Amino acid sequence: MVELVKPSVQLLRVWGGEGDVANMPNVLYRHGNRMPLERRLRLLLKYGHYNVLEFLGAQWLIECSRACTHELVRHRLASYWQESTRFVDYSRPGNLRFIVPPSLVDKARPILEGLANAYSELVKGFDIDYARLILPNALAQRIWVSMNMREFLINFLPLRTGLGAYSELRLVAWLMFDSILGKFPVSARWTWENLPRLHPDYSIGYAKRMVNKDYVNELTAKYEAKDPRILSILSTFNEWQVEIPEGLRSLMNSLRQN
């Protein structure tokens, strides 16, 4: 019986502080500023001084499918340390895990069991180098990710939580975001408020609409919402049958109240 798991995100550590970033204009202009921290930081971001976010960052340990890691590592302004299929023997108990959406489990399970058995047979007569060639994109992989907040909040998050993004990476991106809400609250909140304008495709879902031109309209009708951030969160967590974290729920509620 193959082991099926769901994507997961663990925040390992953060670096930098918003107080220090808010004080950076004091270096630029050689004078003190008594403006409240939140207002200073929001003004920096409002006028596009995103480089100050490079002084903040985080590291996560993520488990997701190999299909997901292929898209994740395309963000080159980040550092990665990924589980190796050359050195991990997946025929050993507990090593071979797969990730597929719950809606595909029944059809995918017998296929994955066949691949798992074939891998175990190949390992007996060939190097792992060759046996791994039959492992699918559904293979669960652990990957250590390090990003500064400019890359994460301004580039990665708007691209990977938009309505056209791959749903598994969308889930991972939202979980990563939720994990830093309390660490960088002003920067995270500003990003949340401005997400739809930080990437031109955020609300359009072009990649999904290439397959289904009514994709966004169907989401709007199903979840009785129009805001793309709410649609993204509800559709993603529903598809993967993962509970929405309290931090994201609070942000969605703030939109509904406005």
N, C-alpha and C positions, 0 to 999 in steps of 0.2 A: 504494500500500500504506500503510495507516494505521499509526502508531506506537503500540504498546501498552506501557505501563510499569506498574510497581508502586508503591504508596505508599512514600514515603521521609521520613525525619526527620533533620534536621541540627541539633545543639545549637550555637547561636551564641555564647551567653555566659550566665553566671550572675551574680547579685549577692547580697551578704550572706554571712555565715558562721555556722555552727552554734555556734561558740565565743561569738560576740557574743550570739546569741539565748539561750544557756544562762546568760549573765551578766545577763540582763535583770531577774531577781528582785532582784539587788543594788540596782538603781535603785528598785524597788518598796518594798523593806524597809530601804533605806539601811544595808546591812551586807554584808560579804563572805560568800562561801559556798565552802567547801572541798570540797563534794560533787563527785565526778567529773562531767565534762561530760555523758557519755552518760546518767547517772542523772538529772541535773538536767533535761535536755531531755525524757527519757521521762516524768518526773513531770509536767512542764508539759502534755504531750500527753495523758497518762492522765487528768488531771483537767479536760480540755476547754479549756485555755488556747490554743486554736488561733490566736488573733490574733498570737502571736509569730512564726508562720510567714509573716506578711505582710512581715516584714523580710528574707525570702529570696525569690529569684525566678529565673526563667530566660527565655530567648528562643530560639525554634526557627524554622528555615525548613522548612516542610512542603510536600510535593507530594502531593496526594490528589485524588480526584474532586470535582466541584462538589457532588454529592450529600453527600459527606463534609463539605465546608466549610460547607454549610447547617446541619448539626448542630453543627459546631464553634463557629461564631460565636454560637450561642445562649447560650454562657457569657459573660455580659456583664461579669463582673468580670475582664476580660482586654482586651488591646489587639490589634488586627489591622491588617495592611496586605496587601491581597489583590490578586492579578493582575486586571487590568481587561479584561473582554471588549469594552469600548468602544474601547480604545486599542491592544490587541494585534491585529494582522492575522494571523489564523490560516491564511490562504492562503499565507503565506511559509514556506519550507522549515524544518522543525524546530519550528515554533511549535505545530502541532496534534498533541496527544498525548491518548490516552484511557487510562482505568483501569477495568478490569472484572475480576472474579474469574476465575482461570484456567479454571474450569469453564464459563464463559460465552463464552470467546473464540471458539470455532468458530461459534456462532450469532450472536454480536454483530458479528464482524468485517465481514461484508458490509453490515450495516445502517450501521455506522459509516463504511465507505468511501463509501456512498451519501450520507450526510450531509456528509462532507468534500467530496465533489465538488459537492454542491448549494451548500455555503457558498462555495466558490471561484467558482462561477457568479454567485451573488448579489452578491459583493463587486465584480464587474466593473460592475454596473449600479446598485448601491445603496450607501448608507452602511453602514459596519460596524455602526452602531447597529441596523440592520434585519437584516443578514445574520446577526448573532449570535443572533437569535431561534430559529434552528433547531438551535443547538448543544445537545447532550444533557447530562444530569447526569453522564455518564461523562467529560466533558471534564476533563483533568488541569489542576489549578490550583495555583499556588504561593502560599503565604500565610505571612506573617511573624507569629508569635504571641508575645506577651509575657504571662506570668502570674506572680503571686506564688505561693508554695508553699501558702498556705492554700487558694486557689482550686484549684490543681492537685491537691494530695494529698488534701484533705478533701472536695472537691466533684466536680471533673472526673474524677479517676481512679476512684473507686468507682462513679460512674454509667456511665462509658464503657468500663470493662473488665468489667462485670457480664455475666452470661450472656444477658441480654435486649438488650444493646447491638448496634448495627449493626456488622457484622464488620469493615468497613474502618476505621471510627473506633476500634474496639477495637484493631486492629493499630497504628494511629497512636498511641493512648494508651499501649500497652505499650512501643513504641519510644521515646516521650518519657520514660516512666518509667525505662527502662533507661539512657537518656543521662544522668540525674542521680543514678544510684545512687552513683557515686564522688564527687559534688560535695556531696551532703547525706546522708551514709550513715546517720546515726542517725534522721533524720526519715523517710527513705525506708524503712528497715527497719521502723520502728514502723508506718508506713502499710501495708506489705506484711502484717505480722502481724495487722492489724486490718481489712483490706479488707472481709471478708464482713459485718462489723457496721456499716460506715460508710454503707451504703445498704440499705434494706429489701428491695430487689428483687435484690440482688447474686447470690444463690444460686437465685433462683426463675425468672428468665428470662421474666417475664410476657409481654413483647412477642413473643417467639419462640413461647411456648406458646399464644398466641392463634391461631397458624397450625398448630402441631403440638403437641398436648397432651403428647406423649411426648418432646419435645425434650431435656429434661435427662436423662431415663432413657436415651435413645439415646446421648447423649454419654458418660454414665457407663459404659455397656456397651462402647462403641467404644474408649475410652481407658483402660478399667480403672482408673478413679480416681473419687473422690467429692469431693475438695476443689474448690470452684468456681474457685479461682485457677488450679489446674492444668488444669482443663477449659477454662477461658477461653483460656489461652495455647496449649495443644496444638491446640484446634479452630481458633483464629484463624490461627496460623502455618501450619497444615496446609492450610487452605482457600486461603490466598494464596500458598502454596508459597514461603514466606520462611523462612530459617534463624533459629532462635531464638537471640538473643544470649546470650553466655556469662553475663552478669550475671543474666538471668532463669533460665537453666538452674541456676545456683548456688542461687537462691532456691527453685526447685522441689525440688531435691535436698535442701535443708534440711528441707522439709516431709516428704519421704518417709522421712527418717532419724529423725524424731521419732515 
